[in-house]
């Protein structure tokens, strides 16, 4: 009788022992999920709060800001759903499909190409306002606002608009070629970014600036020579500074040091410098930054 008793396990079952042994790991995992859920909830609330502040009209922003905030919101919403689903034993799996539908709708809306509502290839600072950021970039828009509405002195100058940029790419058959090359970029492989960057920049530098853009730039340069001083400066002596004014810049995005700037540019080098600045949109650093921020090439 007693010999038979030794075949029975009067202690804990193997399953119960195993479950208790795994409790510390399970607790750590659940705690990690809960912490990430709270972190993403806080980040998502920050995005929503930031969007509400922008809607008050106190700050200048463009579509690049909207896209980057939308991408960040979707990322943290997905992170929240995943961790909530793990915490609950996968009772909220349907939320993944719901978020995907919302994300597709957002992409559809933001993917619609905005028709540029200006025809000017060049705009003097006297004609630029803050709401023109999508046409002349953040820095130019802010300079124009300071001059036209606040009345503070700014350097004499002009902006080459996004209409000119679009015309340059389309008329030079660069738009489709650049888009095609960008499809070969692997964000996880820096080598592909470097190769595609070199190819695109060479295409831009080798292209001819359309005559209408060339004429507009040189005319604005000639007017600038007469406006820079009470004594008219000969065009052959005038040197200008040329730099980028990215769409979305001077908002929550920072393109500092990514795009090219040139000082003391003489008249004969203006068109070449313009192409070099446009080409700097596709440096490896700039491409990587836009990929990480969800920004299109505006």
Buried (B, 14 or more C-beta within 10 A) or exposed (E): EEEEEEEEEEEEEEEEEEEEEEEEEEEEEEEEBBEBBEBBBEBBEBBEEBBEEBEEEEBBBBBBBBBBBBBBBBBBBBBBBBBBBBBEEEEBEEBEEEBEEEBEEBBEEBEEEEEBEBEBBBBBBEBBBBEBBBBBBBBBBBBBBBBBEEEEEBEBBBBBBBBBBBBBBEBBEBBEBBEEBBEEBEEEEEEBBEBBBEBBBEBBEEBEBBEEBBEBBBEBBEBBBEBBEEEEBEBEEBEBEBBBBBBBBBBBBEBEEBBBEBEEBEBEBBBEBBBBBBBBBBBBBBBBBBEEBBBEBB
